[in-house]
Amino acid sequence: MIDSSQSVTTELDPTKQYHSEWGVMKEQDFHPLTLKHQRDLENLYQTGNRIPDFYFWQANLGGYCMADMIQNIVVSSEGVFVLVRRIVEGAAHPGRRKKKQQQPNEVASTTTNTVS
């Protein structure tokens, strides 16, 4: 694990796959944010748009939160936590799959089976 707030002194193995992971330090443990918020923060980070007021809902942090990407903090009703971006080994989570939408023709053809 490599924390982006620290200077990277070790090189990453080019034969391995890595991805970023966003979360907070709470009670000396890393707690990842939901995948959607991680992707949103990473997109902002990659485009150089570090913003001081990224608002989101995170149940395990007490609900409505605000991340300050400039100060690397998250403010919630439960307190202020350190915002952490770390690089971890392995492929990124693919995210949620969208359900296939059945076409009206497919629905009609599956419901017309009758017994004679």
Beta strands, then each sheet from edge to edge (+ up, - down):
strand 1: 2-3
strand 2: 18-26
strand 3: 29-32
strand 4: 54-58
strand 5: 63-68
strand 6: 73-76
strand 7: 79-89
sheet 1: 1+ 7- 2+ 3-
sheet 2: 1+ 7- 6+ 5- 4+
end
